[in-house]
Amino acid sequence: MKKLVLILAVALISSASAFAQSQEINWMTFEEALAAQKKKPKKIMMDVYTNWCGPCKMLDKNTFHNKDVVDYVNENYYAVKFNGEGNSVVNYKGKDYKNANYKAELKNRRNSAHDLTRALGVRAYPTIVYFDEKGEVIQPISGYMKPRDIELYLKLFSSDDYKSIKTQEQFNNYFKAFKAEFKE
């Protein structure tokens, strides 16, 4: 009887662990996302982070592992993680972007901003940059967001509602009318 209880406990722990691991956003590189768009058009959500950024780590832990966020992002977006101060070379719109002033000894501290980071208008970390189905920038949104905070932007951009918002007042009305569904 004790063996049966032990086997059941191990099975439950194993299945819970497998379930937790399945709660992941399907991250890819920017170039992979741009290539995927050509086969199946979807918007891109790019998480621009740095290794030293505390709010970036909180966003990853608290928001990007939330089941509602994971499910919504995986269904509606190609998700990209991009180190805003990293040393990768990225080709976007026929141009190679790099970080010529990158210093390997500073990889976990403040480093030089990547050229793509600058080109996308990222001025703070974390910033989530949203792109349309053709790889054109829609909008960068800076700052740490909880699941219900990011839900507004995920749905605003995936639904194309942003196209009808031209003023701050229109956005404020959209914000007030928005009914969050994600669980914290």
KEDRENMI-218065 format. One record per atom (N, C-alpha, C): residue in three letters; chain; atom name; x, y, z. Coordinates in steps of 0.02 Angstrom, whole numbers, plus 50000, padded with zeros to 5 digits. Example, Ala and Ser with C-alpha at 12.3 -4.5 7.8 and 13.67 -1.06 7.14 Angstrom:
! KEDRENMI-218065
> Ala; A; N; 50660; 49716; 50390
> Ala; A; CA; 50615; 49775; 50390
> Ala; A; C; 50660; 49835; 50390
> Ser; A; N; 50642; 49888; 50354
> Ser; A; CA; 50684; 49947; 50357
> Ser; A; C; 50645; 50002; 50394
//
This chain:
! KEDRENMI-218065
> Met; A; N; 50041; 49941; 50000
> Met; A; CA; 50000; 50000; 50000
> Met; A; C; 50043; 50063; 50000
> Lys; A; N; 50097; 50062; 50040
> Lys; A; CA; 50142; 50119; 50043
> Lys; A; C; 50175; 50131; 49975
> Lys; A; N; 50192; 50075; 49941
> Lys; A; CA; 50222; 50082; 49874
> Lys; A; C; 50174; 50114; 49825
> Leu; A; N; 50111; 50095; 49829
> Leu; A; CA; 50060; 50123; 49784
> Leu; A; C; 50052; 50198; 49796
> Val; A; N; 50051; 50219; 49858
> Val; A; CA; 50045; 50289; 49875
> Val; A; C; 50107; 50327; 49850
> Leu; A; N; 50165; 50298; 49859
> Leu; A; CA; 50227; 50329; 49835
> Leu; A; C; 50228; 50335; 49759
> Ile; A; N; 50206; 50283; 49724
> Ile; A; CA; 50203; 50285; 49651
> Ile; A; C; 50155; 50339; 49628
> Leu; A; N; 50096; 50343; 49660
> Leu; A; CA; 50048; 50395; 49642
> Leu; A; C; 50075; 50465; 49655
> Ala; A; N; 50110; 50474; 49711
> Ala; A; CA; 50139; 50539; 49727
> Ala; A; C; 50191; 50559; 49675
> Val; A; N; 50234; 50512; 49656
> Val; A; CA; 50285; 50526; 49605
> Val; A; C; 50251; 50543; 49538
> Ala; A; N; 50199; 50507; 49521
> Ala; A; CA; 50163; 50520; 49458
> Ala; A; C; 50131; 50589; 49458
> Leu; A; N; 50101; 50607; 49514
> Leu; A; CA; 50071; 50674; 49519
> Leu; A; C; 50123; 50729; 49514
> Ile; A; N; 50178; 50721; 49549
> Ile; A; CA; 50232; 50771; 49546
> Ile; A; C; 50259; 50777; 49476
> Ser; A; N; 50269; 50720; 49443
> Ser; A; CA; 50295; 50720; 49374
> Ser; A; C; 50247; 50754; 49326
> Ser; A; N; 50182; 50740; 49333
> Ser; A; CA; 50134; 50771; 49288
> Ser; A; C; 50127; 50846; 49302
> Ala; A; N; 50131; 50866; 49365
> Ala; A; CA; 50129; 50937; 49382
> Ala; A; C; 50190; 50973; 49354
> Ser; A; N; 50247; 50940; 49358
> Ser; A; CA; 50308; 50970; 49330
> Ser; A; C; 50303; 50977; 49254
> Ala; A; N; 50277; 50926; 49221
> Ala; A; CA; 50268; 50929; 49148
> Ala; A; C; 50219; 50984; 49129
> Phe; A; N; 50165; 50991; 49169
> Phe; A; CA; 50116; 51043; 49155
> Phe; A; C; 50148; 51112; 49163
> Ala; A; N; 50187; 51121; 49216
> Ala; A; CA; 50220; 51186; 49228
> Ala; A; C; 50267; 51203; 49170
> Gln; A; N; 50302; 51153; 49144
> Gln; A; CA; 50348; 51166; 49090
> Gln; A; C; 50310; 51182; 49025
> Ser; A; N; 50249; 51158; 49018
> Ser; A; CA; 50211; 51173; 48957
> Ser; A; C; 50184; 51244; 48958
> Gln; A; N; 50187; 51277; 49016
> Gln; A; CA; 50163; 51345; 49023
> Gln; A; C; 50219; 51394; 49004
> Glu; A; N; 50242; 51389; 48943
> Glu; A; CA; 50296; 51431; 48919
> Glu; A; C; 50274; 51466; 48855
> Ile; A; N; 50296; 51528; 48848
> Ile; A; CA; 50287; 51562; 48785
> Ile; A; C; 50336; 51532; 48736
> Asn; A; N; 50315; 51525; 48674
> Asn; A; CA; 50359; 51498; 48621
> Asn; A; C; 50403; 51553; 48594
> Trp; A; N; 50458; 51566; 48629
> Trp; A; CA; 50504; 51619; 48610
> Trp; A; C; 50544; 51599; 48548
> Met; A; N; 50560; 51648; 48507
> Met; A; CA; 50602; 51637; 48448
> Met; A; C; 50643; 51700; 48436
> Thr; A; N; 50690; 51695; 48389
> Thr; A; CA; 50729; 51754; 48371
> Thr; A; C; 50686; 51799; 48327
> Phe; A; N; 50708; 51861; 48320
> Phe; A; CA; 50671; 51909; 48278
> Phe; A; C; 50670; 51885; 48206
> Glu; A; N; 50726; 51860; 48182
> Glu; A; CA; 50729; 51836; 48113
> Glu; A; C; 50683; 51776; 48102
> Glu; A; N; 50679; 51731; 48152
> Glu; A; CA; 50634; 51674; 48147
> Glu; A; C; 50561; 51698; 48144
> Ala; A; N; 50545; 51748; 48185
> Ala; A; CA; 50476; 51775; 48185
> Ala; A; C; 50459; 51808; 48119
> Leu; A; N; 50506; 51846; 48091
> Leu; A; CA; 50494; 51879; 48027
> Leu; A; C; 50484; 51827; 47971
> Ala; A; N; 50523; 51773; 47974
> Ala; A; CA; 50516; 51719; 47925
> Ala; A; C; 50449; 51683; 47934
> Ala; A; N; 50430; 51671; 47997
> Ala; A; CA; 50366; 51637; 48011
> Ala; A; C; 50307; 51679; 47986
> Gln; A; N; 50313; 51745; 47990
> Gln; A; CA; 50259; 51789; 47966
> Gln; A; C; 50245; 51778; 47892
> Lys; A; N; 50297; 51762; 47854
> Lys; A; CA; 50288; 51752; 47782
> Lys; A; C; 50247; 51690; 47767
> Lys; A; N; 50252; 51640; 47811
> Lys; A; CA; 50215; 51578; 47802
> Lys; A; C; 50145; 51583; 47831
> Lys; A; N; 50140; 51613; 47890
> Lys; A; CA; 50076; 51621; 47925
> Lys; A; C; 50076; 51689; 47959
> Pro; A; N; 50043; 51739; 47929
> Pro; A; CA; 50045; 51806; 47958
> Pro; A; C; 50016; 51809; 48028
> Lys; A; N; 50055; 51838; 48073
> Lys; A; CA; 50036; 51852; 48142
> Lys; A; C; 50076; 51912; 48164
> Lys; A; N; 50052; 51946; 48213
> Lys; A; CA; 50090; 52002; 48241
> Lys; A; C; 50149; 51975; 48282
> Ile; A; N; 50196; 52018; 48296
> Ile; A; CA; 50255; 52000; 48337
> Ile; A; C; 50253; 52042; 48401
> Met; A; N; 50268; 52009; 48456
> Met; A; CA; 50277; 52042; 48520
> Met; A; C; 50350; 52031; 48539
> Met; A; N; 50389; 52085; 48542
> Met; A; CA; 50460; 52079; 48559
> Met; A; C; 50473; 52107; 48629
> Asp; A; N; 50498; 52063; 48673
> Asp; A; CA; 50518; 52083; 48740
> Asp; A; C; 50590; 52106; 48737
> Val; A; N; 50601; 52172; 48743
> Val; A; CA; 50669; 52200; 48743
> Val; A; C; 50689; 52207; 48816
> Tyr; A; N; 50739; 52168; 48835
> Tyr; A; CA; 50761; 52162; 48905
> Tyr; A; C; 50837; 52172; 48908
> Thr; A; N; 50864; 52173; 48969
> Thr; A; CA; 50936; 52169; 48979
> Thr; A; C; 50949; 52120; 49036
> Asn; A; N; 51011; 52097; 49039
> Asn; A; CA; 51029; 52048; 49092
> Asn; A; C; 51027; 52078; 49162
> Trp; A; N; 51038; 52143; 49169
> Trp; A; CA; 51043; 52175; 49235
> Trp; A; C; 50977; 52203; 49260
> Cys; A; N; 50925; 52201; 49219
> Cys; A; CA; 50862; 52236; 49233
> Cys; A; C; 50817; 52195; 49279
> Gly; A; N; 50806; 52220; 49340
> Gly; A; CA; 50762; 52186; 49388
> Gly; A; C; 50690; 52182; 49364
> Pro; A; N; 50659; 52237; 49341
> Pro; A; CA; 50591; 52233; 49316
> Pro; A; C; 50584; 52185; 49257
> Cys; A; N; 50636; 52177; 49216
> Cys; A; CA; 50634; 52129; 49161
> Cys; A; C; 50627; 52058; 49187
> Lys; A; N; 50663; 52043; 49241
> Lys; A; CA; 50660; 51976; 49271
> Lys; A; C; 50591; 51965; 49303
> Met; A; N; 50563; 52017; 49333
> Met; A; CA; 50496; 52011; 49362
> Met; A; C; 50444; 52000; 49307
> Leu; A; N; 50451; 52035; 49251
> Leu; A; CA; 50405; 52026; 49194
> Leu; A; C; 50408; 51954; 49170
> Asp; A; N; 50468; 51928; 49164
> Asp; A; CA; 50476; 51859; 49142
> Asp; A; C; 50445; 51810; 49191
> Lys; A; N; 50459; 51819; 49255
> Lys; A; CA; 50435; 51772; 49306
> Lys; A; C; 50360; 51778; 49319
> Asn; A; N; 50336; 51839; 49329
> Asn; A; CA; 50266; 51849; 49350
> Asn; A; C; 50216; 51854; 49294
> Thr; A; N; 50237; 51878; 49237
> Thr; A; CA; 50190; 51891; 49182
> Thr; A; C; 50197; 51841; 49126
> Phe; A; N; 50258; 51829; 49103
> Phe; A; CA; 50268; 51785; 49047
> Phe; A; C; 50262; 51710; 49065
> His; A; N; 50249; 51695; 49128
> His; A; CA; 50234; 51627; 49148
> His; A; C; 50162; 51619; 49172
> Asn; A; N; 50123; 51671; 49166
> Asn; A; CA; 50052; 51669; 49182
> Asn; A; C; 50015; 51631; 49127
> Lys; A; N; 49974; 51582; 49146
> Lys; A; CA; 49940; 51539; 49097
> Lys; A; C; 49900; 51579; 49046
> Asp; A; N; 49862; 51629; 49068
> Asp; A; CA; 49822; 51669; 49021
> Asp; A; C; 49866; 51706; 48971
> Val; A; N; 49921; 51734; 48996
> Val; A; CA; 49967; 51771; 48952
> Val; A; C; 50000; 51722; 48903
> Val; A; N; 50024; 51666; 48928
> Val; A; CA; 50057; 51616; 48886
> Val; A; C; 50010; 51593; 48830
> Asp; A; N; 49949; 51575; 48849
> Asp; A; CA; 49901; 51551; 48799
> Asp; A; C; 49885; 51604; 48747
> Tyr; A; N; 49874; 51665; 48769
> Tyr; A; CA; 49855; 51718; 48723
> Tyr; A; C; 49913; 51736; 48676
> Val; A; N; 49973; 51743; 48704
> Val; A; CA; 50031; 51759; 48662
> Val; A; C; 50043; 51704; 48612
> Asn; A; N; 50045; 51642; 48634
> Asn; A; CA; 50059; 51586; 48588
> Asn; A; C; 50007; 51581; 48532
> Glu; A; N; 49945; 51599; 48547
> Glu; A; CA; 49892; 51595; 48497
> Glu; A; C; 49894; 51653; 48447
> Asn; A; N; 49911; 51713; 48471
> Asn; A; CA; 49902; 51773; 48430
> Asn; A; C; 49965; 51808; 48407
> Tyr; A; N; 50022; 51788; 48433
> Tyr; A; CA; 50085; 51823; 48417
> Tyr; A; C; 50142; 51774; 48404
> Tyr; A; N; 50192; 51799; 48370
> Tyr; A; CA; 50258; 51768; 48371
> Tyr; A; C; 50295; 51807; 48425
> Ala; A; N; 50322; 51772; 48473
> Ala; A; CA; 50354; 51805; 48531
> Ala; A; C; 50430; 51804; 48523
> Val; A; N; 50460; 51861; 48534
> Val; A; CA; 50532; 51869; 48526
> Val; A; C; 50561; 51897; 48590
> Lys; A; N; 50616; 51868; 48613
> Lys; A; CA; 50655; 51896; 48668
> Lys; A; C; 50717; 51927; 48636
> Phe; A; N; 50730; 51990; 48652
> Phe; A; CA; 50788; 52024; 48623
> Phe; A; C; 50825; 52062; 48677
> Asn; A; N; 50889; 52045; 48685
> Asn; A; CA; 50931; 52080; 48734
> Asn; A; C; 50950; 52148; 48705
> Gly; A; N; 50922; 52200; 48734
> Gly; A; CA; 50932; 52268; 48709
> Gly; A; C; 51003; 52293; 48714
> Glu; A; N; 51045; 52258; 48751
> Glu; A; CA; 51116; 52276; 48757
> Glu; A; C; 51160; 52217; 48739
> Gly; A; N; 51133; 52169; 48702
> Gly; A; CA; 51171; 52110; 48683
> Gly; A; C; 51216; 52121; 48623
> Asn; A; N; 51248; 52067; 48600
> Asn; A; CA; 51296; 52074; 48545
> Asn; A; C; 51276; 52035; 48483
> Ser; A; N; 51213; 52018; 48477
> Ser; A; CA; 51191; 51981; 48417
> Ser; A; C; 51188; 52028; 48357
> Val; A; N; 51192; 51997; 48298
> Val; A; CA; 51182; 52035; 48236
> Val; A; C; 51113; 52016; 48210
> Val; A; N; 51072; 52067; 48197
> Val; A; CA; 51003; 52055; 48177
> Val; A; C; 50990; 52090; 48110
> Asn; A; N; 50962; 52053; 48063
> Asn; A; CA; 50944; 52083; 47999
> Asn; A; C; 50871; 52100; 48000
> Tyr; A; N; 50856; 52164; 47990
> Tyr; A; CA; 50787; 52188; 47990
> Tyr; A; C; 50780; 52237; 47932
> Lys; A; N; 50733; 52221; 47887
> Lys; A; CA; 50720; 52262; 47828
> Lys; A; C; 50783; 52272; 47786
> Gly; A; N; 50822; 52219; 47778
> Gly; A; CA; 50880; 52220; 47735
> Gly; A; C; 50942; 52253; 47765
> Lys; A; N; 50938; 52273; 47829
> Lys; A; CA; 50995; 52305; 47861
> Lys; A; C; 51018; 52264; 47920
> Asp; A; N; 51084; 52257; 47928
> Asp; A; CA; 51112; 52222; 47986
> Asp; A; C; 51119; 52271; 48044
> Tyr; A; N; 51092; 52252; 48101
> Tyr; A; CA; 51098; 52292; 48162
> Tyr; A; C; 51142; 52253; 48211
> Lys; A; N; 51187; 52289; 48244
> Lys; A; CA; 51233; 52256; 48291
> Lys; A; C; 51246; 52304; 48349
> Asn; A; N; 51290; 52283; 48393
> Asn; A; CA; 51311; 52324; 48450
> Asn; A; C; 51387; 52331; 48446
> Ala; A; N; 51410; 52379; 48408
> Ala; A; CA; 51481; 52388; 48396
> Ala; A; C; 51520; 52404; 48460
> Asn; A; N; 51487; 52433; 48510
> Asn; A; CA; 51521; 52453; 48572
> Asn; A; C; 51510; 52403; 48629
> Tyr; A; N; 51486; 52344; 48612
> Tyr; A; CA; 51473; 52292; 48662
> Tyr; A; C; 51539; 52272; 48696
> Lys; A; N; 51537; 52264; 48762
> Lys; A; CA; 51595; 52241; 48801
> Lys; A; C; 51575; 52177; 48838
> Ala; A; N; 51607; 52122; 48821
> Ala; A; CA; 51590; 52057; 48850
> Ala; A; C; 51596; 52058; 48926
> Glu; A; N; 51643; 52095; 48953
> Glu; A; CA; 51652; 52097; 49026
> Glu; A; C; 51594; 52131; 49061
> Leu; A; N; 51552; 52166; 49024
> Leu; A; CA; 51494; 52200; 49053
> Leu; A; C; 51428; 52165; 49036
> Lys; A; N; 51432; 52102; 49015
> Lys; A; CA; 51371; 52068; 48991
> Lys; A; C; 51315; 52064; 49043
> Asn; A; N; 51331; 52066; 49107
> Asn; A; CA; 51279; 52064; 49159
> Asn; A; C; 51271; 52131; 49195
> Arg; A; N; 51301; 52183; 49166
> Arg; A; CA; 51293; 52251; 49193
> Arg; A; C; 51273; 52295; 49135
> Arg; A; N; 51267; 52359; 49148
> Arg; A; CA; 51249; 52406; 49094
> Arg; A; C; 51301; 52402; 49040
> Asn; A; N; 51276; 52398; 48978
> Asn; A; CA; 51319; 52393; 48920
> Asn; A; C; 51296; 52444; 48869
> Ser; A; N; 51325; 52444; 48812
> Ser; A; CA; 51304; 52488; 48759
> Ser; A; C; 51237; 52464; 48730
> Ala; A; N; 51195; 52510; 48710
> Ala; A; CA; 51131; 52491; 48679
> Ala; A; C; 51143; 52465; 48609
> His; A; N; 51107; 52412; 48592
> His; A; CA; 51109; 52382; 48525
> His; A; C; 51080; 52431; 48475
> Asp; A; N; 51106; 52431; 48413
> Asp; A; CA; 51080; 52475; 48361
> Asp; A; C; 51005; 52464; 48348
> Leu; A; N; 50982; 52402; 48352
> Leu; A; CA; 50911; 52388; 48341
> Leu; A; C; 50869; 52418; 48398
> Thr; A; N; 50895; 52416; 48458
> Thr; A; CA; 50861; 52446; 48515
> Thr; A; C; 50848; 52520; 48501
> Arg; A; N; 50900; 52553; 48478
> Arg; A; CA; 50893; 52625; 48462
> Arg; A; C; 50844; 52635; 48404
> Ala; A; N; 50850; 52594; 48352
> Ala; A; CA; 50807; 52601; 48293
> Ala; A; C; 50733; 52592; 48310
> Leu; A; N; 50719; 52550; 48359
> Leu; A; CA; 50650; 52537; 48380
> Leu; A; C; 50623; 52589; 48429
> Gly; A; N; 50666; 52636; 48450
> Gly; A; CA; 50644; 52688; 48495
> Gly; A; C; 50639; 52666; 48567
> Val; A; N; 50676; 52614; 48586
> Val; A; CA; 50674; 52589; 48654
> Val; A; C; 50720; 52633; 48697
> Arg; A; N; 50691; 52661; 48750
> Arg; A; CA; 50729; 52706; 48794
> Arg; A; C; 50732; 52681; 48866
> Ala; A; N; 50697; 52627; 48881
> Ala; A; CA; 50696; 52599; 48949
> Ala; A; C; 50684; 52524; 48944
> Tyr; A; N; 50702; 52489; 48998
> Tyr; A; CA; 50692; 52417; 49001
> Tyr; A; C; 50648; 52400; 49061
> Pro; A; N; 50604; 52352; 49054
> Pro; A; CA; 50586; 52317; 48992
> Pro; A; C; 50542; 52360; 48947
> Thr; A; N; 50545; 52346; 48884
> Thr; A; CA; 50500; 52376; 48835
> Thr; A; C; 50475; 52319; 48791
> Ile; A; N; 50410; 52319; 48778
> Ile; A; CA; 50382; 52270; 48732
> Ile; A; C; 50365; 52308; 48668
> Val; A; N; 50395; 52286; 48613
> Val; A; CA; 50382; 52317; 48549
> Val; A; C; 50335; 52272; 48510
> Tyr; A; N; 50280; 52301; 48487
> Tyr; A; CA; 50230; 52264; 48448
> Tyr; A; C; 50240; 52281; 48374
> Phe; A; N; 50236; 52228; 48332
> Phe; A; CA; 50243; 52235; 48260
> Phe; A; C; 50181; 52207; 48226
> Asp; A; N; 50163; 52235; 48169
> Asp; A; CA; 50106; 52208; 48132
> Asp; A; C; 50127; 52146; 48092
> Glu; A; N; 50080; 52119; 48053
> Glu; A; CA; 50093; 52057; 48016
> Glu; A; C; 50144; 52064; 47961
> Lys; A; N; 50164; 52125; 47945
> Lys; A; CA; 50215; 52137; 47894
> Lys; A; C; 50282; 52157; 47924
> Gly; A; N; 50287; 52152; 47990
> Gly; A; CA; 50350; 52169; 48023
> Gly; A; C; 50361; 52243; 48034
> Glu; A; N; 50309; 52283; 48027
> Glu; A; CA; 50314; 52355; 48039
> Glu; A; C; 50299; 52369; 48112
> Val; A; N; 50336; 52415; 48142
> Val; A; CA; 50325; 52432; 48212
> Val; A; C; 50257; 52464; 48221
> Ile; A; N; 50220; 52438; 48270
> Ile; A; CA; 50157; 52469; 48290
> Ile; A; C; 50172; 52519; 48345
> Gln; A; N; 50202; 52492; 48400
> Gln; A; CA; 50214; 52536; 48457
> Gln; A; C; 50259; 52501; 48508
> Pro; A; N; 50308; 52536; 48537
> Pro; A; CA; 50343; 52510; 48596
> Pro; A; C; 50307; 52532; 48659
> Ile; A; N; 50300; 52486; 48707
> Ile; A; CA; 50268; 52501; 48771
> Ile; A; C; 50318; 52484; 48826
> Ser; A; N; 50339; 52535; 48864
> Ser; A; CA; 50391; 52525; 48915
> Ser; A; C; 50361; 52510; 48984
> Gly; A; N; 50401; 52474; 49023
> Gly; A; CA; 50385; 52463; 49093
> Gly; A; C; 50361; 52393; 49110
> Tyr; A; N; 50367; 52377; 49174
> Tyr; A; CA; 50343; 52313; 49200
> Tyr; A; C; 50267; 52313; 49199
> Met; A; N; 50239; 52256; 49179
> Met; A; CA; 50166; 52249; 49177
> Met; A; C; 50146; 52182; 49208
> Lys; A; N; 50094; 52183; 49248
> Lys; A; CA; 50065; 52122; 49274
> Lys; A; C; 50021; 52093; 49218
> Pro; A; N; 49998; 52030; 49226
> Pro; A; CA; 49957; 51999; 49174
> Pro; A; C; 49898; 52041; 49151
> Arg; A; N; 49861; 52071; 49197
> Arg; A; CA; 49802; 52111; 49178
> Arg; A; C; 49822; 52176; 49143
> Asp; A; N; 49882; 52201; 49159
> Asp; A; CA; 49907; 52262; 49126
> Asp; A; C; 49925; 52247; 49053
> Ile; A; N; 49962; 52194; 49043
> Ile; A; CA; 49984; 52177; 48975
> Ile; A; C; 49926; 52153; 48932
> Glu; A; N; 49875; 52125; 48964
> Glu; A; CA; 49816; 52101; 48927
> Glu; A; C; 49786; 52157; 48883
> Leu; A; N; 49782; 52216; 48910
> Leu; A; CA; 49754; 52273; 48873
> Leu; A; C; 49791; 52282; 48808
> Tyr; A; N; 49858; 52283; 48810
> Tyr; A; CA; 49898; 52296; 48750
> Tyr; A; C; 49897; 52236; 48703
> Leu; A; N; 49901; 52175; 48731
> Leu; A; CA; 49899; 52115; 48688
> Leu; A; C; 49835; 52115; 48646
> Lys; A; N; 49779; 52131; 48678
> Lys; A; CA; 49714; 52130; 48643
> Lys; A; C; 49704; 52191; 48599
> Leu; A; N; 49728; 52248; 48621
> Leu; A; CA; 49723; 52309; 48582
> Leu; A; C; 49758; 52301; 48514
> Phe; A; N; 49818; 52272; 48515
> Phe; A; CA; 49856; 52265; 48453
> Phe; A; C; 49834; 52205; 48412
> Ser; A; N; 49818; 52149; 48444
> Ser; A; CA; 49799; 52089; 48405
> Ser; A; C; 49732; 52099; 48370
> Ser; A; N; 49688; 52138; 48399
> Ser; A; CA; 49622; 52150; 48370
> Ser; A; C; 49620; 52206; 48319
> Asp; A; N; 49676; 52243; 48314
> Asp; A; CA; 49681; 52302; 48270
> Asp; A; C; 49639; 52360; 48296
> Asp; A; N; 49615; 52358; 48358
> Asp; A; CA; 49578; 52414; 48387
> Asp; A; C; 49621; 52477; 48389
> Tyr; A; N; 49686; 52469; 48394
> Tyr; A; CA; 49731; 52527; 48398
> Tyr; A; C; 49726; 52572; 48336
> Lys; A; N; 49705; 52543; 48280
> Lys; A; CA; 49700; 52582; 48218
> Lys; A; C; 49647; 52637; 48221
> Ser; A; N; 49598; 52628; 48264
> Ser; A; CA; 49545; 52678; 48269
> Ser; A; C; 49557; 52728; 48325
> Ile; A; N; 49612; 52720; 48361
> Ile; A; CA; 49628; 52765; 48417
> Ile; A; C; 49679; 52816; 48392
> Lys; A; N; 49658; 52878; 48389
> Lys; A; CA; 49701; 52932; 48362
> Lys; A; C; 49721; 52983; 48415
> Thr; A; N; 49686; 52985; 48472
> Thr; A; CA; 49700; 53035; 48523
> Thr; A; C; 49707; 53003; 48591
> Gln; A; N; 49736; 53041; 48637
> Gln; A; CA; 49742; 53017; 48706
> Gln; A; C; 49674; 53005; 48736
> Glu; A; N; 49627; 53048; 48720
> Glu; A; CA; 49559; 53041; 48747
> Glu; A; C; 49527; 52975; 48723
> Gln; A; N; 49536; 52959; 48660
> Gln; A; CA; 49510; 52896; 48633
> Gln; A; C; 49541; 52836; 48669
> Phe; A; N; 49608; 52840; 48682
> Phe; A; CA; 49641; 52785; 48718
> Phe; A; C; 49613; 52781; 48789
> Asn; A; N; 49605; 52838; 48821
> Asn; A; CA; 49578; 52839; 48890
> Asn; A; C; 49509; 52806; 48893
> Asn; A; N; 49467; 52820; 48843
> Asn; A; CA; 49400; 52789; 48840
> Asn; A; C; 49405; 52714; 48829
> Tyr; A; N; 49451; 52693; 48785
> Tyr; A; CA; 49463; 52621; 48773
> Tyr; A; C; 49485; 52588; 48839
> Phe; A; N; 49531; 52620; 48873
> Phe; A; CA; 49558; 52594; 48936
> Phe; A; C; 49502; 52587; 48988
> Lys; A; N; 49460; 52637; 48994
> Lys; A; CA; 49406; 52635; 49044
> Lys; A; C; 49355; 52581; 49027
> Ala; A; N; 49342; 52570; 48964
> Ala; A; CA; 49292; 52520; 48943
> Ala; A; C; 49320; 52449; 48942
> Phe; A; N; 49386; 52441; 48944
> Phe; A; CA; 49417; 52375; 48939
> Phe; A; C; 49401; 52333; 49000
> Lys; A; N; 49380; 52271; 48988
> Lys; A; CA; 49365; 52223; 49042
> Lys; A; C; 49418; 52168; 49041
> Ala; A; N; 49463; 52171; 49089
> Ala; A; CA; 49516; 52121; 49094
> Ala; A; C; 49487; 52053; 49111
> Glu; A; N; 49515; 52001; 49080
> Glu; A; CA; 49493; 51933; 49092
> Glu; A; C; 49549; 51889; 49120
> Phe; A; N; 49611; 51909; 49111
> Phe; A; CA; 49667; 51869; 49135
> Phe; A; C; 49667; 51868; 49211
> Lys; A; N; 49687; 51811; 49238
> Lys; A; CA; 49694; 51804; 49310
> Lys; A; C; 49765; 51825; 49330
> Glu; A; N; 49771; 51856; 49386
> Glu; A; CA; 49838; 51876; 49411
> Glu; A; C; 49869; 51814; 49441
//
